[in-house]
């Protein structure tokens, strides 16, 4: 997905761009609480704890190893 919001003056938020492509799930190593809420606002479930390749993350998610993001397990102070 092309990130059209990467530079000042860009348009669209990442959750908006990802949602427009039809995604309903976001797999990530970690994400801050505001970002989690933004993704949820677009109907995208966020799962944290992903490591390795995309293939690894998908496999771990399917096996139930990733946790659904909550306010308690969201990254704080840029530690993601």
Residue pairs with C-beta under 8 A, 6 or more apart in sequence:
1 17
1 18
1 21
2 17
3 10
3 14
3 17
4 10
4 11
4 12
4 17
5 11
5 12
5 13
5 14
5 17
12 20
13 38
14 38
15 35
15 38
15 39
15 41
15 42
15 44
16 42
18 26
18 39
18 42
18 44
19 42
19 43
19 44
23 44
24 43
24 44
24 45
25 44
25 45
25 46
25 47
25 61
26 39
26 44
26 45
26 46
26 47
27 47
27 50
27 57
27 58
27 60
27 61
27 66
28 46
28 47
28 48
28 50
28 80
29 48
29 49
29 50
29 51
29 80
30 48
30 49
30 74
30 75
30 79
30 80
31 39
31 46
31 48
31 69
31 74
31 75
31 80
32 74
32 75
32 76
32 78
32 80
33 71
33 74
33 75
33 76
36 46
36 69
36 70
36 71
36 74
39 45
39 46
40 46
45 68
46 68
46 69
47 61
47 66
47 67
47 68
47 69
48 66
48 67
48 68
48 69
48 73
48 74
49 60
49 65
49 66
49 67
50 56
50 57
50 60
50 61
50 66
51 57
51 60
57 66
60 66
67 73
